[in-house]
Amino acid sequence: MTYNPELLDKAKRHPEKQKNPDRPAGRKPDWIRVPAPQGKIYQETRDIVRKQKLTTVCEEAGCPNIGECWQQKHATFMIMGEVCTRACAFCNVATGKPEALDKLEPLRVGVAVMQMGLKHVVVTSVDRDDLPDSGADHFVKTIQAIRMKSPETTVEILPGDFRGRMEDIDSVIAARPDVFNHNLETVPRLYPTIRPGARYFRSLRLLERVKELDPQQFTKSGLMVGLGETKEEVGQVMDDMRAAGIDFITIGQYLQPTPKHAPVEKWWSPDEFKDLEKMARRKGFLMVSATPLTRSSHHAGDDFAKLKAARAEQLAKQAAE
């Protein structure tokens, strides 16, 4: 057998997936293609991330929008390490046993946000089921550090489900991020194969809890399509989100990271994404982003401004009635 270091690296990154048969994704449609990352500001953003020894989901998850976002000095920080305790079938983040938390990481994130001059920052994380609080306190400390170092920056968080422990969820809500984002990712029927470590209604309940404790916090959630879901199932998830008070929905095309990951069952066309956007708007979301390349944190700063404007318009209409 010929030694291939790239295959070995993938095996180490996703050991749980090596038993899966190879399922090549095939040729991508033209509308899903993006230019390679480049440019001076892209390099400056990369240098700041490296200097502060930080991890970004942009790199770890192989986001197709990294070139565009980093060129605009937008980056989504991924805290609590590079190794996730779960093994979702769609995700390119490494799976295994994580290292101990870096207690200085929240401060370094705050410094990086200040140095990059971010108006809006997104902070996500790996799942840390190995920790008693699933990393809730680390999220709180990161939010506090950002506000200390860059008080004018608005903060959007994209955490895991904290295993449904309300005391941990409540502590993060109490830190008052400007946007509390938690992705449902797919339809309930596909959870056992696509997101086996999570529970659909547990994730939905988390987002509902945000509105119970702090109705002014914006809530946001995202879906991937192309994993085998139907349009009717996507519509039902939208209804569930609205029942939980979710303000903002993002919908994007699933891209298969490696042949060992879940295959792309369908490439949804731009016109089909427009239909999904229309459906979501009819259901009453304040904000909708539905395109093949939509990702949770893509254009997050601009979308936050639009989200605030949409709420102000909604409140004005209610007052006039």
C-alpha positions as CSV (number, residue, x, y, z in Angstrom):
1,M,0.0,0.0,0.0
2,T,1.3,3.5,-0.9
3,Y,1.8,5.8,2.0
4,N,-0.5,8.8,1.7
5,P,-0.1,11.4,4.5
6,E,-3.2,13.2,3.6
7,L,-5.4,10.1,4.1
8,L,-3.6,9.4,7.3
9,D,-4.4,12.9,8.6
10,K,-8.1,12.5,7.7
11,A,-8.1,9.2,9.5
12,K,-6.7,10.8,12.6
13,R,-9.2,13.7,12.3
14,H,-12.3,11.6,11.9
15,P,-11.4,8.1,13.2
16,E,-15.1,7.2,13.8
17,K,-15.8,7.7,10.0
18,Q,-13.1,5.4,8.6
19,K,-15.4,2.4,8.6
20,N,-17.8,4.3,6.2
21,P,-17.6,3.5,2.5
22,D,-16.2,6.2,0.3
23,R,-19.1,8.3,-1.2
24,P,-17.7,10.8,-3.6
25,A,-19.7,14.0,-3.9
26,G,-19.3,14.3,-7.6
27,R,-19.1,17.6,-9.6
28,K,-20.4,20.6,-7.8
29,P,-22.9,22.8,-9.7
30,D,-21.6,26.2,-11.0
31,W,-23.6,28.2,-8.5
32,I,-21.7,26.6,-5.5
33,R,-18.2,27.6,-6.7
34,V,-16.2,30.3,-4.9
35,P,-12.7,31.9,-5.7
36,A,-9.7,30.8,-3.7
37,P,-8.8,32.9,-0.6
38,Q,-6.3,35.7,-1.3
39,G,-5.6,39.4,-0.7
40,K,-3.7,41.6,1.7
41,I,-6.5,42.0,4.3
42,Y,-7.1,38.2,4.2
43,Q,-3.5,37.7,5.2
44,E,-3.7,40.3,7.9
45,T,-6.7,38.6,9.4
46,R,-4.9,35.3,9.2
47,D,-1.8,36.8,10.9
48,I,-3.9,38.1,13.9
49,V,-5.6,34.8,14.3
50,R,-2.2,33.0,14.3
51,K,-0.6,35.5,16.7
52,Q,-3.3,35.2,19.3
53,K,-3.2,31.3,18.9
54,L,-6.9,31.2,18.2
55,T,-9.0,28.7,16.3
56,T,-11.6,29.7,13.7
57,V,-14.5,27.6,12.5
58,C,-13.8,29.2,9.1
59,E,-10.7,27.0,8.8
60,E,-11.8,24.0,10.9
61,A,-15.1,23.4,9.1
62,G,-13.7,24.3,5.7
63,C,-16.2,27.1,5.1
64,P,-16.5,28.1,1.4
65,N,-16.8,31.7,2.4
66,I,-13.5,32.1,4.2
67,G,-11.9,34.2,1.5
68,E,-14.7,36.7,1.3
69,C,-15.1,37.0,5.1
70,W,-11.4,37.2,6.0
71,Q,-10.9,39.8,3.3
72,Q,-13.5,41.9,5.1
73,K,-11.9,41.2,8.5
74,H,-14.7,39.0,9.5
75,A,-13.9,35.8,11.4
76,T,-15.8,33.3,13.5
77,F,-13.8,32.3,16.5
78,M,-14.1,28.7,17.7
79,I,-13.3,28.4,21.4
80,M,-12.5,25.4,23.7
81,G,-10.1,23.7,21.4
82,E,-10.0,22.1,18.0
83,V,-11.4,18.7,19.0
84,C,-15.1,17.9,19.4
85,T,-16.6,15.2,21.6
86,R,-19.4,14.5,19.1
87,A,-19.2,13.0,15.6
88,C,-21.9,14.6,13.4
89,A,-22.0,13.1,10.0
90,F,-21.8,16.4,8.2
91,C,-19.0,18.2,10.2
92,N,-15.3,18.5,9.3
93,V,-14.2,19.5,12.9
94,A,-11.9,16.9,14.4
95,T,-13.5,14.3,16.7
96,G,-11.8,12.8,19.8
97,K,-10.7,13.5,23.4
98,P,-10.2,17.3,23.8
99,E,-7.4,18.9,25.8
100,A,-8.0,20.9,29.0
101,L,-9.5,24.4,28.6
102,D,-7.1,27.3,28.0
103,K,-8.0,29.8,30.7
104,L,-6.4,32.6,28.8
105,E,-8.3,32.0,25.6
106,P,-11.3,34.3,26.4
107,L,-8.9,37.2,26.9
108,R,-7.0,36.4,23.7
109,V,-10.3,36.4,21.8
110,G,-11.1,39.8,23.3
111,V,-7.7,41.2,22.2
112,A,-8.1,39.8,18.7
113,V,-11.6,41.4,18.4
114,M,-10.0,44.7,19.5
115,Q,-7.1,44.4,17.1
116,M,-9.3,43.6,14.1
117,G,-11.7,46.4,14.9
118,L,-14.7,44.2,14.7
119,K,-18.1,45.9,14.9
120,H,-19.8,42.4,15.3
121,V,-18.2,39.1,16.3
122,V,-19.4,35.6,16.2
123,V,-18.1,33.0,18.7
124,T,-18.8,29.3,18.3
125,S,-17.3,26.2,19.9
126,V,-16.7,22.5,19.7
127,D,-19.0,20.4,21.8
128,R,-17.4,19.7,25.2
129,D,-19.5,16.9,26.7
130,D,-16.5,16.0,28.8
131,L,-16.9,19.2,30.9
132,P,-19.4,19.3,33.8
133,D,-21.0,22.5,32.4
134,S,-20.3,21.7,28.7
135,G,-18.2,24.9,28.6
136,A,-20.9,27.4,29.6
137,D,-18.6,29.3,32.0
138,H,-16.0,29.6,29.2
139,F,-18.6,31.2,27.0
140,V,-19.5,33.6,29.7
141,K,-15.9,34.6,30.2
142,T,-15.4,35.1,26.5
143,I,-18.4,37.4,26.2
144,Q,-17.1,39.4,29.2
145,A,-13.6,39.6,27.7
146,I,-14.9,40.9,24.4
147,R,-17.0,43.5,26.1
148,M,-14.0,44.6,28.3
149,K,-11.6,44.9,25.3
150,S,-14.0,46.1,22.7
151,P,-17.1,47.6,24.4
152,E,-18.7,48.8,21.1
153,T,-18.6,45.3,19.5
154,T,-21.9,43.4,19.3
155,V,-21.6,39.7,20.2
156,E,-23.2,36.8,18.5
157,I,-22.7,33.3,20.0
158,L,-23.2,29.9,18.4
159,P,-22.8,27.3,21.2
160,G,-23.8,23.7,21.4
161,D,-26.8,22.5,23.4
162,F,-25.1,22.2,26.8
163,R,-26.7,18.7,27.0
164,G,-29.9,20.5,27.8
165,R,-28.9,21.5,31.4
166,M,-31.0,24.6,32.1
167,E,-28.7,26.0,34.8
168,D,-25.8,26.1,32.3
169,I,-28.0,27.5,29.5
170,D,-29.4,30.1,31.8
171,S,-25.9,31.3,32.8
172,V,-25.0,32.0,29.2
173,I,-28.3,33.7,28.5
174,A,-27.6,35.9,31.6
175,A,-24.3,37.1,29.9
176,R,-26.6,38.8,27.4
177,P,-25.1,38.2,24.0
178,D,-26.7,40.3,21.4
179,V,-27.6,37.3,19.3
180,F,-28.0,33.7,20.6
181,N,-27.6,31.4,17.7
182,H,-28.0,27.6,17.9
183,N,-28.4,25.5,14.7
184,L,-31.0,22.8,14.4
185,E,-28.9,21.7,11.3
186,T,-31.4,19.3,9.8
187,V,-35.0,17.9,10.1
188,P,-35.9,15.6,13.0
189,R,-36.1,12.4,10.9
190,L,-32.4,12.7,10.0
191,Y,-31.0,13.3,13.5
192,P,-30.2,9.6,14.2
193,T,-27.8,9.4,11.2
194,I,-26.7,13.1,10.7
195,R,-26.6,14.5,14.3
196,P,-26.6,11.4,16.5
197,G,-25.2,13.2,19.6
198,A,-27.9,15.8,19.6
199,R,-31.7,15.8,20.2
200,Y,-34.0,17.9,18.0
201,F,-36.4,19.1,20.7
202,R,-33.6,19.7,23.2
203,S,-32.1,22.2,20.7
204,L,-35.5,23.7,20.1
205,R,-36.1,24.1,23.8
206,L,-32.7,25.9,24.3
207,L,-33.8,28.6,21.9
208,E,-37.2,28.9,23.4
209,R,-35.6,29.3,26.8
210,V,-33.6,32.4,25.6
211,K,-36.9,34.1,24.8
212,E,-38.4,33.1,28.1
213,L,-35.6,34.7,30.1
214,D,-34.7,37.6,27.9
215,P,-37.2,38.4,25.1
216,Q,-35.0,41.2,23.8
217,Q,-32.2,38.9,22.8
218,F,-32.3,38.0,19.2
219,T,-32.4,34.2,18.5
220,K,-31.2,32.6,15.3
221,S,-31.0,29.1,13.9
222,G,-29.8,27.4,10.7
223,L,-30.5,24.5,8.5
224,M,-28.5,22.6,5.9
225,V,-30.4,21.2,2.9
226,G,-29.2,18.5,0.6
227,L,-29.1,15.7,3.2
228,G,-32.3,13.9,2.1
229,E,-34.9,16.2,3.6
230,T,-38.1,17.1,1.9
231,K,-39.5,20.6,1.4
232,E,-42.4,19.7,3.6
233,E,-40.1,18.7,6.4
234,V,-38.2,22.0,6.1
235,G,-41.5,23.8,6.3
236,Q,-42.4,21.9,9.5
237,V,-39.0,22.9,11.1
238,M,-39.8,26.5,10.2
239,D,-43.1,26.2,12.1
240,D,-41.3,24.7,15.1
241,M,-38.8,27.5,15.0
242,R,-41.5,30.2,14.9
243,A,-43.4,28.5,17.8
244,A,-40.1,28.8,19.8
245,G,-39.9,32.5,18.9
246,I,-36.8,32.3,16.7
247,D,-36.2,35.6,14.9
248,F,-33.7,34.7,12.2
249,I,-33.4,31.6,10.0
250,T,-30.4,30.7,7.8
251,I,-30.6,28.0,5.1
252,G,-27.6,26.8,3.0
253,Q,-26.5,23.9,0.9
254,Y,-24.7,21.0,2.6
255,L,-21.2,20.4,1.2
256,Q,-19.6,17.1,1.9
257,P,-16.2,17.6,3.5
258,T,-14.7,14.2,2.7
259,P,-15.9,11.0,1.0
260,K,-16.3,9.5,4.5
261,H,-18.9,12.1,5.5
262,A,-22.6,12.0,4.7
263,P,-23.2,12.3,1.0
264,V,-24.9,15.1,-0.8
265,E,-28.3,13.7,-1.7
266,K,-29.5,16.7,-3.6
267,W,-28.1,20.0,-4.9
268,W,-30.9,22.6,-4.2
269,S,-31.0,25.2,-7.0
270,P,-31.0,28.9,-6.5
271,D,-34.6,29.1,-7.5
272,E,-35.5,26.5,-4.8
273,F,-33.7,28.5,-2.3
274,K,-35.8,31.5,-3.3
275,D,-38.9,29.4,-2.7
276,L,-37.6,28.5,0.8
277,E,-36.9,32.2,1.5
278,K,-40.5,33.1,0.5
279,M,-41.9,30.3,2.7
280,A,-39.9,31.5,5.7
281,R,-40.9,35.1,5.3
282,R,-44.6,34.1,5.1
283,K,-44.2,32.2,8.4
284,G,-43.1,35.5,10.1
285,F,-39.3,35.4,10.6
286,L,-37.8,38.8,11.1
287,M,-34.8,37.9,9.0
288,V,-34.2,35.1,6.4
289,S,-31.0,34.2,4.6
290,A,-31.5,31.3,2.1
291,T,-28.9,30.8,-0.6
292,P,-26.6,27.9,-1.6
293,L,-23.6,29.5,0.2
294,T,-25.5,30.8,3.2
295,R,-23.7,29.9,6.5
296,S,-24.6,30.8,10.1
297,S,-22.0,33.5,10.4
298,H,-21.8,34.7,6.8
299,H,-22.5,38.4,6.7
300,A,-23.4,38.2,10.4
301,G,-22.6,41.9,11.1
302,D,-24.6,43.3,8.2
303,D,-27.5,40.9,9.0
304,F,-27.5,42.0,12.7
305,A,-28.0,45.6,11.5
306,K,-30.9,44.4,9.3
307,L,-32.3,42.4,12.2
308,K,-32.5,45.4,14.5
309,A,-34.1,47.5,11.7
310,A,-36.7,44.7,11.1
311,R,-37.6,44.6,14.8
312,A,-37.9,48.4,15.0
313,E,-40.2,48.3,12.0
314,Q,-42.3,45.5,13.5
315,L,-42.7,47.4,16.8
316,A,-43.6,50.6,15.0
317,K,-46.4,48.7,13.1
318,Q,-47.7,47.2,16.3
319,A,-47.8,50.6,18.0
320,A,-49.7,52.1,15.1
321,E,-52.4,49.4,15.1
